[in-house]
């Protein structure tokens, strides 16, 4: 199959695009690849097919639907993705410095990249997946725990603050990771964990997600296009575009998605959200200390 511009998108993105159109056996292979991404695809086709419980022919049919002419081409793209996934911010910055400047100023070039990340994130995100996550977040009878990493803890805290204002039973997993097991004790099959993990991925977050999944907690994972290892335990995944040639990856698309979820939850809750905010404002008014009189 001839290569097109779309084949430069990560394989994980293309898998999500076609998941609803796959046969049951192809879907099994796709899920194995997503659950062990990208390492499952770097194994031999025989090992990959055996792991998925399908035939080699099924794997090749899946690759054809992804736009690959064969297994060697597929593995070449995955190896390239893995190299990019493991690259450091310093390395990406050095590459960018070597590239020729275009006619735009820096701020315009940066804004253009951020806008492209947001647009590609919106286009690739499954609406059924988004709606399923909104439905989970709207259930106050399901305790919700929010967990972030080194750079994503601010976004996790932002989500926590907003959802705590519009529904009850919202908790933040905070502090040093050595204290996280104490909070794991409370997680069970009725709970939801919203976890953030972007490259370079954190082993402590993967461990927390894995144990939460073992306890039958529903997992909502926020990650990037290269896919956190925690995707293997996730029930729902929001993978955003973070690519930036300017050093650190961009969190703009992740922030947009978090705000979209908050807005969708508020819209879905409707009157119950409005009533809760009225109560909150009343409590804040009663709690506020009196303003002292100014001395003449």
N, C-alpha and C positions, 0 to 999 in steps of 0.2 A: 504494500500500500504506500503511495507516495506520501512524503512528509509534508506537513502543513504547518502554519504558524501555531496552531493549537497544540501540536505535539511538543512544543517547548515548555508547556506547562508541566508541573510536577505530575508524576504518574498517579499519585494519591488524589490529586484534583480530578483527573480524568476518570479514575475509578468511581468517585462519588457521582460524577455526571451520568454514568451509564448503569449504575447499580440497579436501578428499577427496570432496566431492559435486559438483564442477564437471565439465562436459564438457571434453575436451581443448582446444577453442578458448577456452572461458571461462577455463581454467587458464592459458593463455598470456597472456591479458589481465591476469589477476590477478597473475602473476609480474612482468609489466612494471610494473604499478602498485607492487608491493612493492619492486622493484629501483630505482625512481626515485620513491620515496614522499616527499612527496605530489605532487611537481611534475608527474608524468605525468598525474594526474587533473585538474590545473589547465589543461592544454592543451585545445584544442577536441576534441570527440569524434572528428572526422575524423583529427586528428593522432594521438590516442591509439590509435585503431583501426589506423591505418597502422603505427605503431610496433610494435604487437603482432602484426601480420599477420593481423588478423581483421576482420570486418565491424562496422559501427556497431551493427547489430542484436545482435551477440554481446555487445558492451559493455553495451548496455541490458539484455540478459537477465541479465548478471552483476550489474548494479546492482539489478535487481529482486530477485535472491536476497539481496542485502545489505540490502534493506529500503527502497530509494529509489524514489520515484515517477517520477524522471526525472533527466537529467543536471544541470540547474540546481540541484536540491536537493543532489545529490551534491557538486558543486563548492562550494556554500555551506558544507557541513559541513567540507570539506577546508580552505577558507580560514580557518574558525574554528579548526581544529586547528593550522594554521600560525601563526596569531597567538599561540596558547597556547604552541606549541613555541619561539617566539622570544622569549617574555617573559622578563624578568630576575627573579632572586630578589627584588630590591628591589620590583619592580612587583607580584609576587604577594603580598609581605608587605603592601604598601600597600593592596591590594584587601581582604586579610583584615582589616586594621585598620578598614576602613570597614563591615564586616559586623557585624550585631548579635550580641552575645554570647548564647549559649544558656545553658541551665541547668547544663551540665556545667562543671567546672573545666578549666583548660587541659590538664593532663596527661591527663585522661580523653578529651578531644576529640582530642588528638594520638594517643593509643593507639588510639582508634576508627578514625582515618584509616589508621594503619599496618596495623591488622588487616584493614581493607577492601582495602588494596593487596595484602596477602599472599593473601587469599581470592580476589580477582579474578585474580591471577597464576596461582595453582594451577588455577583453573577454565579459564583461557584457554590454558594451555600444552599443546601437543600431546604426548600420552604417547609416540607413536611418535618424535617429534623428541627428546624427553628420553632415551628409550632408545637412540637412535642416537648421541647425544652420549656417553652412558655407555660405550657399546661402543668408541667412538674413544679415550676417555680410559683405557680398560683395556688398551691395547695397548702394552706397553713397547718393542716393536720399532719403534714409530712415535715418534720424538722429539717431545716436546710443548714448545711455547714459550708463555709466558703474558705478556700485555702489558696494562697498565692506563694510565689517564689521570690527570689532575690529582687528581680525587677518588676514582677507582676503583682507583688503584694499590695502595691498602691491601687492597682485596678481591682483586685479582689476586695480591698477595703471599700472602695467606691461602690462596688456592687452590693456589698454587705450593708452599708449605710442607707442606701436607697431602698433596698428590699425590706430592711428592718422597719422603715418608716411606713411601708404600705401593707405589710402583713406581719403576723406574729411568728414566733418559733424560728428565728434566723440567728445563726451563731457564726462567729469568726474563729477560725483556727489560727491563733496568733502565737507570738513569742518564739523562743528558740525551738528548733525541731526536736531537741531532747525531751521537751515537755509534751509533744504531740501525742505520744501513746496514751496519756491520761485522757485525752479527748476521744481517742479511738474507742475507748471502752464503752462509750455511750452510743456508738453507731450500730444500726441494725437494718433490717429489711424494710422498715417504714421510712427510712431517712434518705436524704438526697445530699450528695457531695458535689459542689461546683469547684473544680480544681483548675488552676492555671499552671501551665508548664510550657515554656518556649526554650529554644536553644540558647545557651548550652543547657541541656536538660538536667534537672536535679534528682539524684538518686533518692533523696529523702522524700520528695513528692511522689515519685513512683512507688516507693515502699508504702507510703500512707494510702495511696489509691489502691494498691494491691490488697492491703489488709482490709480496707473498707469494702472492696468488692467481695472479698472472702466472707464478710459479714452480711452479704446480700444488699448492701447499700447501693442505691442507684447513682451512677457516676455520670456527671456532665463535665466533659473535658474541654477546656479552652487551650488551643495550641496553635502552632504555626503550620506553614505548608509542608514542613519537613517531618512533622508528626512526632510528638513526644512518645517515648516508649510506653507511657501509661495508656496509650490508645488501646492496648490489648485488653484492658479491663473496663474500658469506657462503654456505657450504654448509649451515650449521645456525644457527638464530637462537633465542635465548632473550630474549624481550621482556617485561620486568617492569613492573608499575605503580609509578610513583615519585611520583605527584601528591601535593602537600601545599600547603595554603593558608597555611602558616606560614613561607614564605621559601624556604630551600633545599629541593630535592626530597629525598624520603626514599629511603634505600638499603636499608631493612629487607627488602623483598621480594627485592632482589638478593642480599643476604646469605643469606636463607633458601634461595634457589635454589642458591647456591654450596654451602652446607652439605648440601643434599639430594643434589647431584651427588657430593660427597665420600663421603657415606654410601652412595650407590648403587654407587660404584666399589669401595668396601671390601667391600660385600656381594657384588658380582659377582666380585671377585678371589678371595674365599674363602680357601682354604688358603695360596695363594701370598702373599697379603697378611699372613696370620698369621706365616708363616715369615720374611718380610722384617722384620716388626716385632721378632721374637725376635732376629734378627741385629743389628738396630739397637740394641736394648737391651743386647746383649752388648758391642757396640762402645762404647756410651756408658759402660758400667760400666768397661771397660778404659781408656777415655780419661780418665775423671774423675780429677783430681789427688787425692792423699791428703789427708785432713783433718788439719791440724797439731794436735799435742797442745796442750792448753791448759796454760799455765803456772800453777803453783800460786801 
